[in-house]
Amino acid sequence: MNIIVCIKQVPKTADVQIDPETGRLKREGVESIINSFDEYAIEEGVRIKEKTGGKVIVITMGPPQAESALREAVSKGADEAVLVSDRAFGGADTLATSYALSSAIKFIGSYDIILCGKQASDGDTAQVGPEIAETLNIPHIAYVKKIELIDDKSIKIERMMEYGCDLIESPVPVLLTVVKEINTPRIVSLKGKMVAKKAVIKVLNATDVDADTKKTGLNGSPTQVMKIFAPLQKNGSGEKFSGAAKEVATALVKRLSEIRII
């Protein structure tokens, strides 16, 4: 069974800064890591491989420095790594990103399962995974917390919902976006680190994957950032209500009414 895992390299720090001129993240001088939800996708891909055989191919779109994230994925058990990198992909929104990744997946060829993290910590849109599935015209299931059964024809999963779980069956190939409840990522071994250090990272550009540059980068991004600003912060210690629960609740409602919040 061939498994493709899509990952993203994101800034490690919570103090993310945005260039007001371009509307893009300032990545220079900021340490980057694998998006946390993608860690669970990698682990699940390796677990499926260990149960069914096949291989795990991890893929990301980004600048050359994203190679470090791919090597880390190899250290965790991925068999191959592909970096989709081209200046034509720069400034992509979720639609253009999913198109570029889909083009690369088509170039890679045969696959049974595509795994993605639920969402990325730097954007939180949760759109790229489902958009890849739509572009490839395959089914997708979001918020997957457990894979119950899998074979070469179908897959049964548990999908996390607000008040419980859905049990869903789907044909393969299929794309799944996973939540952190699906597993506990393994600790990287010394052997894994050595394998990752020697791994050959395949780099694909727009020409390699036969991507239409009208659909990539800024050209293919219908979402445009018009304005960016930091929310105003008011100084002060706020207000504190003390007393019995009923007294505090009454006082709070009265105060919120006075300032016209309710």
Beta strands, then each sheet from edge to edge (+ up, - down):
strand 1: 2-6
strand 2: 9-11
strand 3: 32-34
strand 4: 55-61
strand 5: 80-84
strand 6: 113-117
strand 7: 140-150
strand 8: 154-161
strand 9: 164-171
strand 10: 174-178
strand 11: 202-204
sheet 1: 9+ 8- 7+ 10+ 6+ 1+ 4+ 5+ 11+
sheet 2: 2+ 3-
end
